[in-house]
């Protein structure tokens, strides 16, 4: 069965799933392969609801893949799912290991957010109501943009435009580098502490929403708990949600129409996004 096969698959294998998965109706791709930088992988797609000309909040979704794989073209189902809930949705590609190392992939995501702000009016988005969202390595990238203030500032983005950050099974506390993915992406960083999102917990950070599946054997609960504790320690705003029957990839696939019945992930993340952008 298609469902069983892809719940067992790793994130980089999503191309076939995306091609076959049913789409949420009432949405359209309004931007395809726009350049937010000069590199070939600095490209972005945008999805939006059909119809109404009202200005809508924006979700920037950053996919995972161990910082070494992934393509926005495999996440059309995600763009449609989130757009069906009334959001403008931007999906950027970004440069990957081994061509780049930390912090370039974060800087690319910051540049993508700058492009979204600059062009929001062209596709009905509100440049001052942006929610960052990512899965796995993409959740890490999103959280670093939300917490370490210099990335967005260096890209020319006013941090106040980011109203919230949603992390789906992101790694936020993973020292020492004990797997190839983290060694390859972060091993050359001069100060390992500055690669960790929980190091940048702060009271004035945008609200965080941390989601995790209890069957996840890829990113452990330590990351969720560690960032939650760090945010509470500085009186920061953070919420967590655990799903007992989801694994690492299943958490993300639960946003698709095919697997939505497994857990209310889509309803949960969009409720948070509506609340922080109200």
C-alpha positions in Angstrom: 0.0 0.0 0.0 1.2 3.5 -0.8 0.6 4.7 2.7 2.6 2.0 4.4 5.5 2.4 2.0 5.9 6.1 2.5 5.4 6.1 6.2 8.5 3.9 6.3 10.4 6.0 3.8 12.9 8.7 4.6 12.3 12.3 3.8 14.4 12.5 0.6 12.1 9.8 -1.0 9.1 12.0 -1.2 9.1 12.7 -4.9 6.9 9.7 -5.9 4.6 10.4 -2.9 4.2 14.0 -3.9 3.4 13.0 -7.5 0.7 10.5 -6.4 -0.8 12.2 -3.3 -4.2 13.9 -3.7 -4.1 17.7 -3.5 -6.3 19.9 -1.4 -8.7 21.7 -3.7 -9.1 25.5 -3.9 -5.4 26.4 -4.1 -2.9 27.2 -6.9 0.8 27.7 -7.4 1.2 31.5 -8.0 5.0 31.6 -8.2 7.3 28.9 -9.7 11.1 28.9 -9.5 11.5 32.6 -8.7 15.1 33.5 -7.9 15.9 34.9 -4.5 19.6 34.7 -5.1 22.1 34.0 -7.9 22.9 30.3 -7.0 20.9 27.6 -8.9 19.3 26.3 -5.7 18.2 29.7 -4.6 14.7 29.4 -6.0 11.3 29.6 -4.4 7.6 28.6 -5.1 4.5 30.2 -3.7 1.0 28.8 -3.2 -2.1 30.7 -2.4 -5.9 30.0 -1.9 -8.1 30.6 -4.9 -10.4 33.5 -5.1 -10.5 36.2 -2.5 -8.2 39.2 -2.9 -7.8 39.6 0.9 -4.3 40.0 2.3 -3.3 36.8 4.0 -0.7 35.7 6.5 2.3 33.9 5.1 3.9 30.6 6.1 7.4 29.9 4.9 7.9 26.1 4.9 11.4 24.8 5.0 11.8 21.1 4.2 14.3 18.6 5.8 16.8 16.1 4.5 19.8 16.2 6.8 20.9 19.5 5.3 22.2 17.4 2.3 19.1 16.6 0.2 15.6 17.7 -0.6 13.6 19.7 -3.2 10.7 22.1 -3.0 9.2 20.2 -6.0 8.6 17.2 -3.7 6.4 19.3 -1.3 3.6 20.5 -3.5 1.2 18.6 -1.3 2.5 20.7 1.6 2.0 24.0 -0.2 -1.6 23.0 -1.1 -2.4 21.7 2.4 -1.4 24.9 4.1 -2.8 27.2 1.4 -6.2 25.4 1.7 -6.3 26.7 5.3 -6.1 30.3 4.2 -2.4 31.0 4.1 0.0 32.2 1.4 2.7 29.5 1.5 6.3 29.9 0.3 8.6 26.9 -0.3 12.2 27.7 -0.9 15.1 25.5 -2.0 18.4 26.2 -0.4 22.0 25.1 -0.9 23.0 21.8 0.6 26.0 19.9 2.0 28.6 19.1 0.7 28.5 22.2 -1.5 28.0 24.3 1.6 28.3 24.0 5.3 26.9 25.8 8.3 25.7 28.6 8.3 25.2 29.0 4.6 21.9 26.9 4.4 20.5 29.2 7.2 21.6 32.3 5.4 19.9 31.0 2.2 16.6 30.6 4.2 17.0 34.1 5.5 17.4 35.4 2.0 14.3 33.5 1.0 12.3 35.2 3.8 13.6 38.6 2.5 12.4 37.8 -1.0 9.0 36.8 0.5 8.7 40.1 2.3 9.8 42.1 -0.7 7.3 40.4 -3.0 4.4 39.7 -0.7 2.0 42.2 -2.3 2.4 40.4 -5.6 0.7 37.2 -4.4 -1.7 38.6 -1.7 0.6 38.0 1.3 1.1 40.2 4.4 4.8 41.0 4.7 4.3 41.8 8.4 2.6 38.5 9.3 5.0 35.7 8.6 5.2 32.3 10.3 8.3 30.2 9.8 7.8 26.4 9.7 10.1 23.5 9.0 10.4 19.7 9.3 13.6 18.0 10.6 16.6 19.9 9.3 14.2 22.5 8.0 12.8 22.8 11.5 16.3 23.5 12.6 16.8 26.2 9.9 13.5 27.8 10.8 14.3 27.8 14.5 17.7 29.4 14.0 16.1 32.2 12.0 13.6 32.8 14.7 16.0 32.7 17.6 19.5 33.9 16.4 18.6 37.4 15.5 21.5 38.2 13.2 20.4 35.9 10.3 17.3 37.8 9.4 18.9 41.2 10.3 21.8 40.5 8.0 19.3 39.6 5.2 17.5 42.9 5.7 14.4 41.5 7.4 12.7 43.2 10.4 12.4 40.5 13.0 9.0 41.8 14.1 7.5 40.5 10.8 8.1 36.9 12.0 5.1 36.2 14.3 5.9 32.6 15.2 8.0 29.6 14.4 6.8 26.0 14.1 9.2 23.1 14.4 8.2 19.6 13.2 10.7 17.2 14.8 13.6 19.6 14.4 17.0 19.0 16.1 17.6 21.9 18.5 20.0 20.3 21.0 22.4 17.8 19.3 25.9 18.3 20.7 28.2 16.4 20.4 28.1 15.8 16.6 27.7 12.0 16.8 26.2 11.2 13.3 27.5 11.9 9.8 24.8 14.4 9.1 25.7 16.7 11.9 29.5 16.2 11.5 29.2 17.0 7.7 27.0 20.0 8.2 28.5 21.5 11.4 31.9 19.9 12.0 33.8 23.0 10.7 31.9 25.5 12.9 34.4 27.3 15.1 32.1 27.4 18.1 29.7 24.4 18.3 27.5 26.2 20.9 26.6 28.7 18.3 25.1 26.0 16.1 22.5 25.1 18.7 19.0 26.7 18.7 18.5 26.3 22.4 21.7 28.5 23.0 19.7 31.5 21.6 16.5 31.1 23.7 15.3 34.5 24.6 12.3 36.1 26.2 11.6 38.4 23.2 11.7 35.6 20.6 8.5 35.0 18.5 6.3 32.3 20.0 7.5 28.8 19.3 5.5 25.6 18.6 7.4 22.4 18.9 5.8 19.2 17.6 7.2 15.7 17.9 6.1 12.1 17.3 6.7 9.7 20.1 7.8 7.0 17.6 10.5 9.2 16.2 13.9 7.4 16.2 15.7 10.0 14.1 15.4 13.1 16.3 15.0 12.3 19.9 12.8 13.9 22.5 15.9 15.6 24.0 15.6 18.3 21.4 12.0 19.2 22.1 12.5 19.1 25.9 15.8 21.0 25.8 14.5 23.9 23.8 11.3 24.0 25.9 13.3 24.2 29.1 15.6 26.8 27.7 12.7 29.0 26.6 10.9 28.6 30.0 14.2 29.5 31.8 14.2 33.0 30.1 10.4 33.4 30.3 10.0 32.8 26.5 6.8 31.8 24.8 6.8 28.1 23.8 4.2 25.4 23.3 4.8 21.7 22.6 2.6 18.9 21.2 3.4 15.2 21.2 1.7 12.6 19.0 1.9 9.1 20.3 1.5 7.2 17.0 3.7 9.2 14.6 7.4 8.7 13.7 9.8 11.2 12.2 8.4 11.3 8.6 4.9 10.4 9.7 4.6 13.7 11.6 5.2 15.6 8.4 3.1 13.4 6.1 0.2 13.8 8.5 -0.3 17.2 6.9 -1.1 15.6 3.6 -4.7 14.6 2.6 -3.6 10.9 2.4 -2.5 10.7 6.1 -4.5 13.5 7.7 -6.6 11.0 9.7 -3.6 9.8 11.6 -3.2 12.9 13.7 -4.5 16.5 13.7 -1.1 18.0 12.8 -2.5 20.3 10.0 -5.3 21.6 12.3 -2.8 22.1 15.2 -0.2 24.1 13.2 -2.7 26.2 11.4 -4.5 27.1 14.6 -1.2 28.2 16.0 -0.4 30.2 12.9 -3.8 31.9 12.9 -3.4 32.8 16.6 0.0 34.4 16.3 -0.9 36.3 13.1 -4.3 37.5 14.3 
